[in-house]
Amino acid sequence: MTTETLPLDPVSYELDEIDNDRGFQSQSSALQIEGRTGNRWGLHASFMTDTAARRRSFDGMLAAVKGRRNRIKFILPGYTPAGSAGGTPLLNGANSAGATSISVKGLALSTSGIWLAGDYVTIGNQLVQLAGDLDSDGSGNGSVGIWPELHQNYSDGDSIEVAAPYGIFFQASPAKRPENDDPHASTRSLMLEEDVLA
């Protein structure tokens, strides 16, 4: 399995939360939700293919991905974190698969709002969104909730990508071809799903 990088930036994209929770409804209509691991991102991206060069680039990437066989590295285009993002963040201690929060070290000392709720970061190859604000203490440490939960175990000192967060995805369905297979259509779309084993 190989991982391809997109040759074109999308003109638009939307990340969707795909949860793996399970609901149970009793005869009295009471609803209980069981939280389970396996939560992940879905991604819909549209690309401008209004020139022959862009169409060839897009179609070449699809050929390299080979349907669901290979993976696509999707870097959030034009992304800027809302927080101040000071320091060189690293995981602090072991962070286990299934964890819904992370411990971080290497942050700017005693700083509020280093990362803000809604910011994205990448740990390993996993894209996560912050569920709260991250403030650092006098040693440059902090912790924050994330979604989705960690898909694998991480070690002390593993790096965290803040400036250009990305995720590893596979095609959830075949790429949308233009209506009537018009080779000159101006946009093409991809439906992707996060690879939780990347």
C-alpha positions in Angstrom: 0.0 0.0 0.0 1.3 3.5 -0.9 0.2 6.9 0.1 -0.3 9.6 -2.6 -0.3 13.3 -2.0 -3.0 15.3 -3.8 -1.6 17.1 -6.9 -4.3 19.8 -6.7 -5.7 21.8 -3.8 -9.4 21.4 -3.6 -11.7 24.4 -4.3 -13.8 23.3 -1.4 -13.8 20.5 1.2 -15.9 19.4 4.2 -14.8 17.2 7.1 -17.6 15.1 8.6 -17.5 13.2 11.9 -18.3 9.5 11.4 -19.0 8.1 14.9 -19.0 4.4 15.8 -21.4 4.8 18.7 -24.2 2.3 19.1 -27.7 3.2 20.2 -30.2 1.0 22.1 -33.8 1.8 22.5 -36.0 0.0 25.0 -39.6 -0.9 24.7 -40.4 2.2 26.8 -38.5 4.3 24.2 -35.6 5.1 26.5 -32.4 5.6 24.4 -29.0 4.5 25.6 -25.8 5.3 23.7 -22.7 3.1 23.9 -19.6 5.0 23.1 -17.1 2.9 21.1 -13.8 3.4 19.5 -13.4 3.6 15.7 -14.6 7.2 15.3 -13.1 8.7 12.2 -13.3 11.5 9.6 -15.2 11.5 6.4 -14.1 14.0 3.7 -15.8 15.4 0.7 -13.5 17.4 -1.6 -14.1 19.1 -4.9 -11.4 20.0 -7.4 -11.2 22.4 -10.3 -10.5 20.4 -13.5 -11.2 23.1 -16.0 -8.0 22.7 -18.0 -6.4 19.6 -19.7 -3.5 19.8 -17.3 -5.6 19.8 -14.2 -7.8 16.9 -15.6 -4.6 14.8 -16.3 -3.2 15.6 -12.9 -6.5 14.6 -11.1 -7.0 11.4 -13.3 -3.3 10.4 -12.7 -3.8 10.7 -9.0 -6.9 8.4 -9.2 -4.9 5.9 -11.2 -2.2 5.9 -8.6 -4.7 5.5 -5.7 -6.2 2.4 -7.5 -9.6 2.7 -5.9 -9.5 1.7 -2.2 -6.2 -0.1 -2.5 -3.9 2.9 -1.8 -4.2 6.0 0.4 -4.3 9.7 0.0 -2.6 12.2 2.3 -4.9 15.2 2.6 -3.3 18.3 4.1 -5.9 20.9 5.2 -5.4 23.6 2.5 -5.0 27.1 3.7 -5.3 26.1 7.4 -4.2 28.5 10.1 -4.7 27.5 13.8 -6.7 29.9 15.9 -4.4 29.5 18.9 -0.9 31.1 19.2 0.8 27.7 18.7 4.0 28.6 20.6 6.8 26.1 21.2 7.7 22.7 19.7 4.9 20.4 20.8 5.6 16.8 21.6 3.5 14.1 23.3 4.2 14.0 27.0 4.4 10.4 28.2 2.6 7.4 26.7 -0.7 8.2 25.0 -2.8 5.0 24.5 -5.1 4.0 21.8 -8.7 5.0 22.7 -7.6 8.1 24.7 -9.9 11.1 24.2 -7.3 13.5 25.5 -3.6 14.1 25.0 -0.8 15.3 27.2 1.6 17.7 25.5 5.1 19.1 26.4 7.4 21.5 24.7 4.9 24.4 24.6 5.7 28.0 25.3 5.8 28.5 29.1 2.7 29.7 31.0 0.7 30.7 28.0 -3.1 30.8 27.6 -4.7 29.8 24.3 -1.7 28.0 22.7 -4.3 25.9 20.9 -8.0 26.7 20.8 -11.1 24.5 20.7 -11.7 23.6 17.0 -8.0 23.7 16.0 -6.7 20.7 14.2 -3.4 18.9 14.8 -1.8 15.6 13.5 -0.4 13.0 15.7 1.5 10.3 13.8 -0.7 10.2 10.7 -4.0 10.9 12.6 -5.9 14.1 12.2 -7.6 15.2 15.4 -9.6 18.2 16.4 -9.3 19.9 19.8 -12.3 19.6 22.0 -11.1 22.5 24.3 -8.5 25.2 24.7 -4.9 24.2 25.6 -3.1 26.4 28.1 0.5 25.6 29.2 1.9 25.6 32.7 5.2 27.0 33.9 7.0 23.9 32.5 5.5 24.1 29.1 3.1 21.2 29.6 -0.7 20.9 29.1 -3.4 18.5 28.2 -6.5 18.8 26.0 -9.5 16.7 24.8 -9.5 15.5 21.2 -11.9 14.0 18.6 -11.7 11.3 17.4 -10.0 9.2 20.0 -6.4 8.0 19.4 -6.4 5.1 16.9 -3.1 3.7 18.2 -0.5 3.9 20.9 2.0 6.8 20.9 5.2 7.2 22.8 6.7 10.0 24.9 8.3 12.6 22.6 6.3 11.7 19.4 5.8 14.9 17.3 2.6 16.8 16.8 2.1 18.7 13.5 0.4 22.0 14.1 1.2 24.2 11.1 0.0 21.9 8.3 -2.3 19.2 9.8 -3.2 16.3 7.6 -4.9 12.9 7.6 -4.6 9.7 5.7 -7.7 8.7 3.8 -9.0 6.1 1.3 -11.7 6.4 -1.3 -15.1 5.8 0.4 -16.8 5.6 -3.0 -15.6 5.9 -6.6 -14.6 9.4 -7.7 -17.5 11.2 -9.1 -17.2 11.4 -12.8 -18.8 14.3 -14.7 -22.3 13.7 -15.9 -22.3 11.7 -19.2 -18.5 11.3 -18.6 -17.9 14.8 -20.1 -14.1 15.0 -20.2 -14.3 18.8 -20.1 -16.3 19.1 -16.9 -14.9 21.9 -14.7 -15.0 20.1 -11.3 -14.5 16.6 -9.9 -15.2 15.3 -6.4 -13.8 12.7 -4.0 -15.5 11.0 -1.1 -12.9 9.9 1.3 -12.8 8.2 4.7 -10.0 8.3 7.3 -7.8 5.2 7.5 -7.8 4.4 11.2 -4.9 2.0 10.8 -2.5 4.5 9.1 
